[in-house]
Amino acid sequence: MPGNDDLYFHQLLSGSDFAKEDGLARQMVNFCYLIGDRSAREALVVDPAYGVADILRRLDEDGMRLRGVLVTHFHPDHIGGDMLGYKIEGVRDLLGFVEVPVHINVAEESWIIESTGIDRSYLHIHDSGDDVTVGNVDIELVHTPGHTPGSQCLYFRESLITGDTLFLEGCGRTDLPGGDPAQIYESITMRLSRIPDGTRVYPGHFYSQEPSDLLGGVRRRNYVYKIHSREDWLRTSGIVE
């Protein structure tokens, strides 16, 4: 990241960079992210799931203090909870090690409480356009509903963490509770339209050959951007209004 010498940033792959012995983590190939300020030695963690002790150990080895959690959406493979009878470590386990604020979109509040069981007092509720700051690094929260009602992307320093809203190839599914195909199409084609092509996209899963790409490349190659109307998108999704 040119010109970002003070930026502390890591893209960590579950089942590989951490939670190496967890078979589900290897299968789900989730990304967890660390964002911080090297000078202040402060960091935030994005979507901590699976081996939270490994994540905290990485921060400690790097000499960084955890100051908060950023949540892209409520699904257990991103923040912990029960999934198909499998208990996934996540935010609740992390708070057992260190008590920090958990930053979420307002539309995700009830879903996160139900999914994780964490106390409401830990939640810091945000609207789209709010900033979360760590050290000298400002992170804009961009509400991108569709995969879930409160899905949000994180925009900072010519980088965009997209969670399960947008992958390098394809986008998040909308057939799970709270999903909405019309909303995700609007989020990708309109709510993210102001983000420059030179921004690097970091998705929520390793579903492509590369772990990240410039948004301009995603826009050229991803089939989502080849569908040019909401109506065509809904027909592609099997929905007729």
C-alpha positions as CSV (number, residue, x, y, z in Angstrom):
1,M,0.0,0.0,0.0
2,P,2.1,3.0,-1.3
3,G,2.1,6.0,1.1
4,N,0.6,4.0,4.0
5,D,3.8,3.5,6.0
6,D,1.9,4.0,9.3
7,L,-0.8,1.5,8.3
8,Y,-0.8,-1.8,10.1
9,F,-2.7,-4.3,7.9
10,H,-2.9,-8.1,7.6
11,Q,-5.2,-10.4,5.7
12,L,-5.4,-13.7,7.6
13,L,-6.9,-16.9,6.1
14,S,-8.7,-19.2,8.5
15,G,-7.4,-22.8,8.5
16,S,-4.0,-21.5,7.2
17,D,-2.8,-18.4,8.9
18,F,-4.7,-19.3,12.1
19,A,-7.0,-22.0,13.4
20,K,-4.8,-24.4,11.4
21,E,-6.2,-27.5,13.1
22,D,-9.8,-26.6,12.5
23,G,-11.3,-28.6,9.6
24,L,-14.3,-26.3,9.2
25,A,-12.0,-23.2,9.1
26,R,-10.0,-24.8,6.3
27,Q,-13.3,-25.7,4.5
28,M,-14.9,-22.2,4.9
29,V,-11.7,-20.2,3.9
30,N,-12.8,-17.1,5.7
31,F,-10.6,-14.0,5.8
32,C,-10.0,-12.1,9.1
33,Y,-8.4,-8.7,8.9
34,L,-6.2,-6.6,11.2
35,I,-6.2,-2.9,10.7
36,G,-4.3,-0.4,12.8
37,D,-1.7,2.3,13.3
38,R,1.9,1.2,13.7
39,S,2.9,4.4,15.5
40,A,0.1,4.2,18.0
41,R,0.4,0.4,18.2
42,E,-3.4,0.1,18.2
43,A,-5.5,-2.2,16.0
44,L,-9.0,-3.4,15.2
45,V,-9.9,-6.9,14.1
46,V,-12.5,-7.5,11.4
47,D,-14.7,-10.6,11.6
48,P,-12.8,-12.7,14.2
49,A,-14.0,-16.3,13.9
50,Y,-12.4,-19.7,14.6
51,G,-9.1,-19.5,16.5
52,V,-9.5,-16.2,18.3
53,A,-6.5,-16.9,20.6
54,D,-4.3,-17.3,17.5
55,I,-5.6,-13.9,16.2
56,L,-4.8,-12.2,19.6
57,R,-1.4,-13.9,19.7
58,R,-0.6,-12.4,16.2
59,L,-1.4,-8.9,17.5
60,D,0.7,-9.5,20.6
61,E,3.6,-10.7,18.6
62,D,3.4,-7.6,16.4
63,G,3.3,-5.4,19.5
64,M,-0.2,-4.2,18.8
65,R,-3.1,-3.5,21.3
66,L,-6.6,-4.5,20.3
67,R,-9.0,-1.6,20.5
68,G,-12.1,-3.0,18.9
69,V,-13.9,-5.4,16.6
70,L,-15.5,-4.5,13.2
71,V,-18.2,-6.8,12.0
72,T,-19.2,-7.0,8.3
73,H,-22.3,-9.2,9.0
74,F,-23.7,-11.5,11.6
75,H,-23.1,-15.0,10.1
76,P,-21.3,-17.4,12.5
77,D,-18.5,-18.1,10.1
78,H,-17.5,-14.4,10.4
79,I,-18.2,-13.7,14.1
80,G,-18.8,-17.1,15.8
81,G,-21.8,-18.9,17.0
82,D,-23.6,-22.1,16.0
83,M,-23.6,-23.2,12.4
84,L,-25.2,-26.5,11.4
85,G,-24.5,-27.9,14.8
86,Y,-20.9,-26.8,14.8
87,K,-19.7,-24.3,17.5
88,I,-17.5,-21.7,16.0
89,E,-15.3,-19.5,18.2
90,G,-15.8,-15.8,17.6
91,V,-16.6,-12.4,19.1
92,R,-18.0,-13.8,22.4
93,D,-14.8,-15.8,23.0
94,L,-12.6,-12.9,22.1
95,L,-14.4,-10.7,24.6
96,G,-13.5,-13.3,27.2
97,F,-9.8,-12.4,26.6
98,V,-10.2,-8.6,26.2
99,E,-13.2,-6.3,26.5
100,V,-13.4,-4.0,23.5
101,P,-16.3,-2.3,21.6
102,V,-17.9,-4.2,18.7
103,H,-18.8,-2.0,15.8
104,I,-21.9,-3.0,13.8
105,N,-24.5,-1.6,11.5
106,V,-27.8,-0.6,13.2
107,A,-29.7,-3.1,11.0
108,E,-27.6,-6.0,12.3
109,E,-28.1,-5.5,16.1
110,S,-30.8,-8.1,16.9
111,W,-29.2,-10.6,14.5
112,I,-25.8,-10.3,16.2
113,I,-27.2,-10.6,19.7
114,E,-29.1,-13.8,18.7
115,S,-26.2,-15.3,16.8
116,T,-23.5,-14.7,19.4
117,G,-25.3,-14.2,22.7
118,I,-23.0,-11.2,23.6
119,D,-24.3,-8.5,25.9
120,R,-25.8,-5.5,24.1
121,S,-23.5,-3.2,26.1
122,Y,-20.5,-4.2,24.0
123,L,-22.2,-3.1,20.7
124,H,-21.4,0.2,19.2
125,I,-24.2,0.9,16.7
126,H,-23.5,2.8,13.5
127,D,-25.2,4.2,10.4
128,S,-23.7,4.2,6.9
129,G,-21.1,6.8,6.5
130,D,-19.9,6.7,10.1
131,D,-16.1,6.5,10.7
132,V,-14.3,4.3,13.2
133,T,-10.8,5.5,14.0
134,V,-7.9,3.6,15.3
135,G,-4.8,5.7,15.9
136,N,-4.5,7.9,12.8
137,V,-6.4,5.5,10.5
138,D,-10.0,6.4,9.7
139,I,-12.3,3.6,8.4
140,E,-15.6,4.5,6.7
141,L,-18.5,2.1,7.3
142,V,-20.5,1.7,4.1
143,H,-23.9,0.0,4.5
144,T,-24.4,-2.6,1.8
145,P,-27.5,-4.7,2.6
146,G,-28.5,-7.7,0.6
147,H,-26.5,-10.6,1.9
148,T,-27.8,-9.6,5.4
149,P,-29.8,-6.5,6.4
150,G,-26.9,-4.9,8.1
151,S,-23.9,-6.0,5.9
152,Q,-21.3,-3.3,5.7
153,C,-18.1,-2.7,3.8
154,L,-15.0,-1.0,5.3
155,Y,-13.4,1.7,3.2
156,F,-9.9,3.0,4.2
157,R,-6.6,4.0,2.7
158,E,-7.5,2.9,-0.9
159,S,-8.7,-0.4,0.4
160,L,-12.2,-1.9,0.7
161,I,-13.1,-4.9,2.9
162,T,-16.3,-6.3,1.4
163,G,-17.3,-9.1,3.7
164,D,-19.8,-11.3,1.8
165,T,-21.3,-8.4,-0.2
166,L,-18.9,-8.7,-3.1
167,F,-16.3,-11.3,-3.9
168,L,-13.7,-11.0,-6.6
169,E,-15.8,-13.5,-8.5
170,G,-19.5,-13.3,-7.8
171,C,-21.3,-12.0,-4.6
172,G,-22.8,-13.2,-1.4
173,R,-25.8,-15.5,-1.5
174,T,-29.2,-14.0,-0.7
175,D,-31.3,-17.1,0.1
176,L,-30.4,-17.1,3.8
177,P,-32.5,-15.4,6.5
178,G,-32.4,-11.6,5.9
179,G,-31.0,-11.9,2.4
180,D,-32.5,-9.8,-0.4
181,P,-31.4,-10.1,-4.1
182,A,-32.6,-6.7,-5.1
183,Q,-30.8,-5.0,-2.2
184,I,-27.5,-6.7,-2.9
185,Y,-27.6,-5.7,-6.6
186,E,-28.3,-2.1,-5.5
187,S,-25.5,-2.2,-3.0
188,I,-22.9,-3.5,-5.5
189,T,-23.9,-1.3,-8.4
190,M,-25.0,1.9,-6.7
191,R,-23.8,2.1,-3.0
192,L,-20.3,1.1,-4.0
193,S,-20.3,3.0,-7.3
194,R,-18.4,6.0,-5.8
195,I,-15.5,3.8,-4.8
196,P,-12.6,4.4,-7.3
197,D,-11.3,1.6,-9.6
198,G,-7.9,1.9,-8.0
199,T,-9.2,0.7,-4.6
200,R,-8.0,-2.8,-3.6
201,V,-10.8,-5.2,-2.7
202,Y,-10.4,-7.6,0.2
203,P,-13.3,-10.1,0.3
204,G,-14.7,-12.2,3.2
205,H,-13.7,-15.6,1.7
206,F,-10.9,-16.9,-0.5
207,Y,-13.2,-18.0,-3.4
208,S,-10.9,-16.9,-6.2
209,Q,-7.4,-17.5,-7.5
210,E,-6.1,-14.3,-5.8
211,P,-6.9,-13.1,-2.3
212,S,-7.4,-9.5,-3.5
213,D,-7.7,-7.4,-6.6
214,L,-8.3,-3.8,-7.7
215,L,-11.9,-2.9,-7.9
216,G,-11.5,-1.9,-11.5
217,G,-10.5,-5.5,-12.3
218,V,-13.4,-6.8,-10.3
219,R,-15.8,-4.6,-12.3
220,R,-14.4,-5.8,-15.6
221,R,-14.4,-9.5,-14.8
222,N,-17.1,-10.2,-12.2
223,Y,-20.4,-11.4,-13.8
224,V,-22.4,-9.2,-11.3
225,Y,-21.2,-6.1,-13.3
226,K,-22.3,-7.6,-16.6
227,I,-26.0,-7.5,-15.6
228,H,-27.1,-4.0,-16.4
229,S,-30.6,-3.8,-14.8
230,R,-32.3,-4.7,-11.5
231,E,-35.0,-6.6,-13.5
232,D,-32.4,-8.7,-15.3
233,W,-30.6,-9.4,-12.0
234,L,-33.9,-10.6,-10.4
235,R,-34.6,-12.8,-13.4
236,T,-31.1,-14.2,-13.1
237,S,-31.8,-14.9,-9.4
238,G,-35.0,-16.7,-10.4
239,I,-37.3,-14.0,-9.1
240,V,-40.2,-12.5,-11.1
241,E,-41.9,-9.4,-9.8
